[in-house]
Amino acid sequence: MSAIEKDLIIKLPYRVGLWVSRADDAPGFFDDKIERARLHAVIERVAKHHVSSAFVRNLLANTLANEKKWPQWGRDLDTILADCKTGLQIVKAQSSEDDVKVYRVVLMQTAVCVAEAFQEDESIETGMPTFPSANDQGIPENISKKERKALEALKKALWG
């Protein structure tokens, strides 16, 4: 895997979370420091939920370890859906089918957690979204229409 490919799959969990958080962002509502802290907490939660997967542990440890790059990673979010498709192709070419499935779920869970946590300033410690199967990516009802639209677009990009 090239350095560019590795960078893409490592930064996607952060970028997906940021993209969803900005889907319904009122200007000036969150400053960057608060937003990054919440995204950090969400990524840690998703990592803990998937502790049994060495692939996810390594991936999200690298995402968190590169927090200094997050401001740079937050640029050009309009490419996120295409980037997700590319990231999945990279993981598929380099890893097992199980890693591809868990990567999809990690990206979607991160996005859903962010949407729920940022909705009405809710705690990040609410329940972890779990999906009954790799093909059931339910989107909760307690989020805004704009976030729901973003999550539906992400779901389509990840599962086609």
C-alpha positions as CSV (number, residue, x, y, z in Angstrom):
1,M,0.0,0.0,0.0
2,S,1.4,3.4,-1.0
3,A,1.8,6.2,1.5
4,I,-1.0,8.1,-0.2
5,E,-3.3,5.2,0.0
6,K,-2.5,4.6,3.6
7,D,-3.1,8.3,4.4
8,L,-6.5,8.2,2.7
9,I,-7.8,5.2,4.7
10,I,-6.4,6.6,8.0
11,K,-7.9,10.1,7.6
12,L,-11.4,9.0,6.3
13,P,-12.9,8.3,9.8
14,Y,-12.0,11.8,10.8
15,R,-13.1,13.3,7.5
16,V,-16.4,11.5,7.5
17,G,-17.2,12.6,11.0
18,L,-16.3,16.2,10.2
19,W,-18.3,16.1,7.0
20,V,-21.4,15.0,8.9
21,S,-20.9,17.5,11.6
22,R,-20.9,20.3,9.1
23,A,-24.0,19.0,7.2
24,D,-26.2,20.9,9.6
25,D,-23.8,23.3,11.2
26,A,-25.0,26.7,12.0
27,P,-22.3,29.2,11.3
28,G,-20.2,29.8,14.5
29,F,-22.1,27.2,16.5
30,F,-19.0,25.1,17.2
31,D,-15.5,26.4,17.3
32,D,-12.8,24.2,15.8
33,K,-11.3,23.2,19.1
34,I,-14.7,21.9,20.5
35,E,-15.5,20.2,17.2
36,R,-12.1,18.4,17.1
37,A,-12.5,17.3,20.8
38,R,-15.9,15.8,20.0
39,L,-14.6,14.0,16.9
40,H,-11.7,12.7,18.9
41,A,-14.1,11.3,21.5
42,V,-16.3,9.7,18.9
43,I,-13.3,8.0,17.2
44,E,-12.1,6.7,20.5
45,R,-15.5,5.3,21.2
46,V,-15.7,3.6,17.8
47,A,-12.2,2.2,18.4
48,K,-13.2,0.7,21.8
49,H,-16.3,-0.8,20.2
50,H,-14.2,-2.6,17.7
51,V,-11.3,-3.5,20.0
52,S,-11.3,-7.1,18.8
53,S,-10.3,-6.1,15.2
54,A,-6.6,-5.5,14.8
55,F,-7.3,-3.7,11.5
56,V,-9.6,-1.2,13.3
57,R,-7.3,-0.8,16.3
58,N,-4.4,0.0,14.0
59,L,-6.4,2.3,11.7
60,L,-8.1,4.4,14.4
61,A,-4.9,4.5,16.5
62,N,-3.3,6.1,13.4
63,T,-6.2,8.4,12.9
64,L,-5.9,9.7,16.5
65,A,-2.1,9.8,16.4
66,N,-2.2,12.2,13.5
67,E,-4.5,14.7,15.2
68,K,-2.1,17.5,14.3
69,K,-3.0,16.9,10.7
70,W,-6.7,17.2,11.3
71,P,-7.0,20.8,10.2
72,Q,-5.3,19.9,6.9
73,W,-7.5,16.8,6.6
74,G,-10.6,18.9,7.0
75,R,-10.1,20.6,3.7
76,D,-12.0,19.6,0.5
77,L,-14.8,17.8,2.2
78,D,-16.8,17.9,-1.0
79,T,-14.8,14.9,-2.2
80,I,-15.7,12.7,0.8
81,L,-18.1,10.4,-1.0
82,A,-15.7,9.6,-3.8
83,D,-12.9,9.3,-1.2
84,C,-14.9,6.7,0.7
85,K,-15.3,4.7,-2.5
86,T,-11.6,4.9,-3.2
87,G,-10.8,4.0,0.4
88,L,-13.0,0.9,0.2
89,Q,-11.2,-0.2,-3.0
90,I,-7.8,0.3,-1.3
91,V,-8.9,-1.8,1.7
92,K,-10.4,-4.4,-0.6
93,A,-7.2,-4.7,-2.6
94,Q,-4.9,-4.9,0.4
95,S,-7.0,-6.7,3.1
96,S,-9.5,-9.4,3.8
97,E,-13.2,-9.2,3.1
98,D,-13.8,-8.9,6.9
99,D,-11.6,-5.8,7.0
100,V,-13.6,-4.3,4.2
101,K,-16.9,-5.0,6.0
102,V,-15.6,-3.5,9.3
103,Y,-14.1,-0.5,7.5
104,R,-17.6,0.3,6.1
105,V,-19.2,-0.1,9.5
106,V,-16.5,2.0,11.2
107,L,-17.0,4.9,8.8
108,M,-20.8,4.7,9.1
109,Q,-20.8,4.4,12.9
110,T,-18.4,7.3,13.1
111,A,-20.8,9.4,11.0
112,V,-23.9,8.3,12.9
113,C,-22.2,8.9,16.3
114,V,-21.2,12.4,15.2
115,A,-24.7,13.2,14.0
116,E,-26.2,12.0,17.2
117,A,-23.6,13.7,19.4
118,F,-23.8,17.0,17.6
119,Q,-27.7,17.0,17.6
120,E,-28.8,19.3,20.3
121,D,-25.5,19.1,22.1
122,E,-26.1,15.6,23.2
123,S,-23.4,13.6,25.1
124,I,-21.0,11.5,23.1
125,E,-21.6,8.7,25.5
126,T,-25.0,7.8,24.1
127,G,-25.4,4.3,22.7
128,M,-23.1,3.1,20.0
129,P,-25.0,2.5,16.8
130,T,-24.8,-1.1,15.9
131,F,-26.0,-2.6,12.7
132,P,-27.7,-6.1,12.7
133,S,-25.6,-7.0,9.7
134,A,-23.1,-5.5,7.3
135,N,-26.0,-4.7,5.0
136,D,-28.2,-3.0,7.5
137,Q,-26.9,0.5,8.1
138,G,-29.9,1.9,9.9
139,I,-30.0,5.7,10.4
140,P,-31.5,6.9,13.6
141,E,-34.6,9.2,13.7
142,N,-33.2,11.7,16.2
143,I,-31.1,13.7,13.7
144,S,-31.8,16.6,11.4
145,K,-33.0,16.3,7.9
146,K,-29.7,17.7,6.6
147,E,-27.7,15.1,8.6
148,R,-30.1,12.4,7.5
149,K,-29.5,13.4,3.9
150,A,-25.7,13.3,4.4
151,L,-25.9,9.9,6.1
152,E,-28.1,8.5,3.3
153,A,-25.5,9.7,0.7
154,L,-22.7,8.1,2.8
155,K,-24.6,4.9,3.1
156,K,-25.0,4.8,-0.7
157,A,-21.3,5.5,-1.2
158,L,-20.3,2.8,1.2
159,W,-22.8,0.1,0.2
160,G,-23.7,1.1,-3.3
